[in-house]
Amino acid sequence: MKIGIIDICKQIEDPRMDRKKLHKMETIIYVSIAAVI
C-alpha cells in the first residue's frame, strides 16, 4: 500500500476557524511543498 503526499496532508489537524477556511488545509500544504520542489 502506497501513501501519497495528499494522504499524509489530510492527517494534519487544521487549527483555523471554520468560517475562515477558503481552501482545504491539505491543498495548501501540497501546493507549498510543490512550490519548494
PDB file with SEQRES, HELIX, SHEET and CRYST1 records, atoms N, CA, C and O in Angstrom:
SEQRES   1 A   37  MET LYS ILE GLY ILE ILE ASP ILE CYS LYS GLN ILE GLU          
SEQRES   2 A   37  ASP PRO ARG MET ASP ARG LYS LYS LEU HIS LYS MET GLU          
SEQRES   3 A   37  THR ILE ILE TYR VAL SER ILE ALA ALA VAL ILE                  
HELIX    1 AA1 ILE A    5  LYS A   10  1                                   6    
HELIX    2 AA2 ASP A   18  LYS A   20  5                                   3    
HELIX    3 AA3 MET A   25  VAL A   36  1                                  12    
CRYST1    1.000    1.000    1.000  90.00  90.00  90.00 P 1           1          
ATOM      1  N   MET A   1       0.842  -1.190   0.000  1.00  0.00           N  
ATOM      2  CA  MET A   1       0.000   0.000   0.000  1.00  0.00           C  
ATOM      3  C   MET A   1       0.884   1.250   0.000  1.00  0.00           C  
ATOM      4  O   MET A   1       1.736   1.413   0.873  1.00  0.00           O  
ATOM      5  N   LYS A   2       0.679   2.109  -0.962  1.00  0.00           N  
ATOM      6  CA  LYS A   2       1.429   3.359  -1.037  1.00  0.00           C  
ATOM      7  C   LYS A   2       0.626   4.485  -0.398  1.00  0.00           C  
ATOM      8  O   LYS A   2      -0.597   4.548  -0.521  1.00  0.00           O  
ATOM      9  N   ILE A   3       1.330   5.356   0.275  1.00  0.00           N  
ATOM     10  CA  ILE A   3       0.705   6.530   0.872  1.00  0.00           C  
ATOM     11  C   ILE A   3       1.228   7.749   0.121  1.00  0.00           C  
ATOM     12  O   ILE A   3       2.439   7.944   0.022  1.00  0.00           O  
ATOM     13  N   GLY A   4       0.328   8.567  -0.406  1.00  0.00           N  
ATOM     14  CA  GLY A   4       0.717   9.749  -1.162  1.00  0.00           C  
ATOM     15  C   GLY A   4       0.832  10.977  -0.279  1.00  0.00           C  
ATOM     16  O   GLY A   4       0.477  10.957   0.900  1.00  0.00           O  
ATOM     17  N   ILE A   5       1.331  12.032  -0.871  1.00  0.00           N  
ATOM     18  CA  ILE A   5       1.501  13.289  -0.142  1.00  0.00           C  
ATOM     19  C   ILE A   5       0.150  13.827   0.322  1.00  0.00           C  
ATOM     20  O   ILE A   5       0.033  14.332   1.439  1.00  0.00           O  
ATOM     21  N   ILE A   6      -0.862  13.724  -0.525  1.00  0.00           N  
ATOM     22  CA  ILE A   6      -2.198  14.218  -0.153  1.00  0.00           C  
ATOM     23  C   ILE A   6      -2.735  13.452   1.048  1.00  0.00           C  
ATOM     24  O   ILE A   6      -3.342  14.049   1.937  1.00  0.00           O  
ATOM     25  N   ASP A   7      -2.522  12.136   1.089  1.00  0.00           N  
ATOM     26  CA  ASP A   7      -2.993  11.324   2.219  1.00  0.00           C  
ATOM     27  C   ASP A   7      -2.317  11.748   3.515  1.00  0.00           C  
ATOM     28  O   ASP A   7      -2.956  11.800   4.566  1.00  0.00           O  
ATOM     29  N   ILE A   8      -1.039  12.048   3.442  1.00  0.00           N  
ATOM     30  CA  ILE A   8      -0.305  12.498   4.628  1.00  0.00           C  
ATOM     31  C   ILE A   8      -0.814  13.870   5.064  1.00  0.00           C  
ATOM     32  O   ILE A   8      -0.996  14.116   6.256  1.00  0.00           O  
ATOM     33  N   CYS A   9      -1.041  14.757   4.109  1.00  0.00           N  
ATOM     34  CA  CYS A   9      -1.518  16.107   4.422  1.00  0.00           C  
ATOM     35  C   CYS A   9      -2.911  16.092   5.046  1.00  0.00           C  
ATOM     36  O   CYS A   9      -3.224  16.953   5.870  1.00  0.00           O  
ATOM     37  N   LYS A  10      -3.746  15.135   4.670  1.00  0.00           N  
ATOM     38  CA  LYS A  10      -5.099  15.036   5.229  1.00  0.00           C  
ATOM     39  C   LYS A  10      -5.080  14.682   6.712  1.00  0.00           C  
ATOM     40  O   LYS A  10      -6.050  14.951   7.421  1.00  0.00           O  
ATOM     41  N   GLN A  11      -3.994  14.085   7.190  1.00  0.00           N  
ATOM     42  CA  GLN A  11      -3.893  13.676   8.588  1.00  0.00           C  
ATOM     43  C   GLN A  11      -3.526  14.838   9.503  1.00  0.00           C  
ATOM     44  O   GLN A  11      -3.658  14.728  10.722  1.00  0.00           O  
ATOM     45  N   ILE A  12      -3.068  15.947   8.936  1.00  0.00           N  
ATOM     46  CA  ILE A  12      -2.656  17.107   9.727  1.00  0.00           C  
ATOM     47  C   ILE A  12      -3.897  17.878  10.175  1.00  0.00           C  
ATOM     48  O   ILE A  12      -4.784  18.170   9.373  1.00  0.00           O  
ATOM     49  N   GLU A  13      -3.946  18.201  11.463  1.00  0.00           N  
ATOM     50  CA  GLU A  13      -5.092  18.920  12.025  1.00  0.00           C  
ATOM     51  C   GLU A  13      -5.094  20.370  11.553  1.00  0.00           C  
ATOM     52  O   GLU A  13      -4.044  21.009  11.492  1.00  0.00           O  
ATOM     53  N   ASP A  14      -6.258  20.878  11.226  1.00  0.00           N  
ATOM     54  CA  ASP A  14      -6.409  22.253  10.756  1.00  0.00           C  
ATOM     55  C   ASP A  14      -6.806  23.140  11.936  1.00  0.00           C  
ATOM     56  O   ASP A  14      -7.920  23.010  12.445  1.00  0.00           O  
ATOM     57  N   PRO A  15      -5.915  24.048  12.388  1.00  0.00           N  
ATOM     58  CA  PRO A  15      -6.209  24.875  13.562  1.00  0.00           C  
ATOM     59  C   PRO A  15      -7.054  26.118  13.259  1.00  0.00           C  
ATOM     60  O   PRO A  15      -7.392  26.865  14.176  1.00  0.00           O  
ATOM     61  N   ARG A  16      -7.393  26.346  12.010  1.00  0.00           N  
ATOM     62  CA  ARG A  16      -8.128  27.559  11.642  1.00  0.00           C  
ATOM     63  C   ARG A  16      -9.602  27.473  12.039  1.00  0.00           C  
ATOM     64  O   ARG A  16     -10.157  26.388  12.204  1.00  0.00           O  
ATOM     65  N   MET A  17     -10.220  28.653  12.186  1.00  0.00           N  
ATOM     66  CA  MET A  17     -11.655  28.716  12.459  1.00  0.00           C  
ATOM     67  C   MET A  17     -12.415  28.274  11.217  1.00  0.00           C  
ATOM     68  O   MET A  17     -11.963  28.509  10.096  1.00  0.00           O  
ATOM     69  N   ASP A  18     -13.563  27.636  11.406  1.00  0.00           N  
ATOM     70  CA  ASP A  18     -14.351  27.132  10.279  1.00  0.00           C  
ATOM     71  C   ASP A  18     -14.766  28.238   9.313  1.00  0.00           C  
ATOM     72  O   ASP A  18     -14.772  28.028   8.100  1.00  0.00           O  
ATOM     73  N   ARG A  19     -15.106  29.393   9.827  1.00  0.00           N  
ATOM     74  CA  ARG A  19     -15.601  30.462   8.952  1.00  0.00           C  
ATOM     75  C   ARG A  19     -14.494  31.114   8.116  1.00  0.00           C  
ATOM     76  O   ARG A  19     -14.782  31.850   7.173  1.00  0.00           O  
ATOM     77  N   LYS A  20     -13.229  30.843   8.461  1.00  0.00           N  
ATOM     78  CA  LYS A  20     -12.120  31.448   7.722  1.00  0.00           C  
ATOM     79  C   LYS A  20     -11.433  30.472   6.777  1.00  0.00           C  
ATOM     80  O   LYS A  20     -10.349  30.760   6.270  1.00  0.00           O  
ATOM     81  N   LYS A  21     -12.048  29.331   6.538  1.00  0.00           N  
ATOM     82  CA  LYS A  21     -11.443  28.320   5.672  1.00  0.00           C  
ATOM     83  C   LYS A  21     -11.915  28.511   4.235  1.00  0.00           C  
ATOM     84  O   LYS A  21     -13.045  28.162   3.896  1.00  0.00           O  
ATOM     85  N   LEU A  22     -11.053  29.063   3.396  1.00  0.00           N  
ATOM     86  CA  LEU A  22     -11.382  29.200   1.983  1.00  0.00           C  
ATOM     87  C   LEU A  22     -10.876  27.999   1.190  1.00  0.00           C  
ATOM     88  O   LEU A  22     -11.462  27.622   0.175  1.00  0.00           O  
ATOM     89  N   HIS A  23      -9.780  27.402   1.665  1.00  0.00           N  
ATOM     90  CA  HIS A  23      -9.179  26.257   0.986  1.00  0.00           C  
ATOM     91  C   HIS A  23      -8.899  25.165   2.011  1.00  0.00           C  
ATOM     92  O   HIS A  23      -8.680  25.449   3.188  1.00  0.00           O  
ATOM     93  N   LYS A  24      -8.908  23.926   1.560  1.00  0.00           N  
ATOM     94  CA  LYS A  24      -8.611  22.805   2.449  1.00  0.00           C  
ATOM     95  C   LYS A  24      -7.146  22.856   2.862  1.00  0.00           C  
ATOM     96  O   LYS A  24      -6.280  23.236   2.074  1.00  0.00           O  
ATOM     97  N   MET A  25      -6.881  22.469   4.101  1.00  0.00           N  
ATOM     98  CA  MET A  25      -5.519  22.503   4.625  1.00  0.00           C  
ATOM     99  C   MET A  25      -4.587  21.616   3.804  1.00  0.00           C  
ATOM    100  O   MET A  25      -3.452  22.005   3.529  1.00  0.00           O  
ATOM    101  N   GLU A  26      -5.056  20.419   3.404  1.00  0.00           N  
ATOM    102  CA  GLU A  26      -4.182  19.526   2.636  1.00  0.00           C  
ATOM    103  C   GLU A  26      -3.803  20.128   1.287  1.00  0.00           C  
ATOM    104  O   GLU A  26      -2.714  19.864   0.777  1.00  0.00           O  
ATOM    105  N   THR A  27      -4.687  20.932   0.707  1.00  0.00           N  
ATOM    106  CA  THR A  27      -4.376  21.590  -0.564  1.00  0.00           C  
ATOM    107  C   THR A  27      -3.307  22.658  -0.371  1.00  0.00           C  
ATOM    108  O   THR A  27      -2.392  22.775  -1.186  1.00  0.00           O  
ATOM    109  N   ILE A  28      -3.414  23.429   0.692  1.00  0.00           N  
ATOM    110  CA  ILE A  28      -2.431  24.471   0.985  1.00  0.00           C  
ATOM    111  C   ILE A  28      -1.053  23.859   1.208  1.00  0.00           C  
ATOM    112  O   ILE A  28      -0.057  24.361   0.689  1.00  0.00           O  
ATOM    113  N   ILE A  29      -0.997  22.785   1.974  1.00  0.00           N  
ATOM    114  CA  ILE A  29       0.283  22.134   2.255  1.00  0.00           C  
ATOM    115  C   ILE A  29       0.870  21.529   0.989  1.00  0.00           C  
ATOM    116  O   ILE A  29       2.070  21.650   0.744  1.00  0.00           O  
ATOM    117  N   TYR A  30       0.036  20.878   0.181  1.00  0.00           N  
ATOM    118  CA  TYR A  30       0.512  20.255  -1.055  1.00  0.00           C  
ATOM    119  C   TYR A  30       1.078  21.304  -2.011  1.00  0.00           C  
ATOM    120  O   TYR A  30       2.140  21.093  -2.597  1.00  0.00           O  
ATOM    121  N   VAL A  31       0.391  22.419  -2.175  1.00  0.00           N  
ATOM    122  CA  VAL A  31       0.871  23.483  -3.060  1.00  0.00           C  
ATOM    123  C   VAL A  31       2.172  24.073  -2.525  1.00  0.00           C  
ATOM    124  O   VAL A  31       3.072  24.390  -3.303  1.00  0.00           O  
ATOM    125  N   SER A  32       2.282  24.222  -1.211  1.00  0.00           N  
ATOM    126  CA  SER A  32       3.512  24.735  -0.610  1.00  0.00           C  
ATOM    127  C   SER A  32       4.690  23.804  -0.873  1.00  0.00           C  
ATOM    128  O   SER A  32       5.781  24.261  -1.212  1.00  0.00           O  
ATOM    129  N   ILE A  33       4.472  22.509  -0.719  1.00  0.00           N  
ATOM    130  CA  ILE A  33       5.534  21.529  -0.981  1.00  0.00           C  
ATOM    131  C   ILE A  33       5.913  21.549  -2.458  1.00  0.00           C  
ATOM    132  O   ILE A  33       7.098  21.515  -2.792  1.00  0.00           O  
ATOM    133  N   ALA A  34       4.930  21.603  -3.335  1.00  0.00           N  
ATOM    134  CA  ALA A  34       5.196  21.630  -4.775  1.00  0.00           C  
ATOM    135  C   ALA A  34       5.966  22.891  -5.170  1.00  0.00           C  
ATOM    136  O   ALA A  34       6.812  22.840  -6.063  1.00  0.00           O  
ATOM    137  N   ALA A  35       5.687  24.009  -4.523  1.00  0.00           N  
ATOM    138  CA  ALA A  35       6.387  25.256  -4.834  1.00  0.00           C  
ATOM    139  C   ALA A  35       7.860  25.184  -4.448  1.00  0.00           C  
ATOM    140  O   ALA A  35       8.714  25.745  -5.135  1.00  0.00           O  
ATOM    141  N   VAL A  36       8.154  24.504  -3.364  1.00  0.00           N  
ATOM    142  CA  VAL A  36       9.540  24.372  -2.911  1.00  0.00           C  
ATOM    143  C   VAL A  36      10.323  23.452  -3.835  1.00  0.00           C  
ATOM    144  O   VAL A  36      11.497  23.690  -4.119  1.00  0.00           O  
ATOM    145  N   ILE A  37       9.664  22.403  -4.299  1.00  0.00           N  
ATOM    146  CA  ILE A  37      10.335  21.449  -5.195  1.00  0.00           C  
ATOM    147  C   ILE A  37      10.543  22.124  -6.521  1.00  0.00           C  
ATOM    148  O   ILE A  37      11.091  21.519  -7.442  1.00  0.00           O  
TER     149      ILE A  37                                                      
END                                                                             
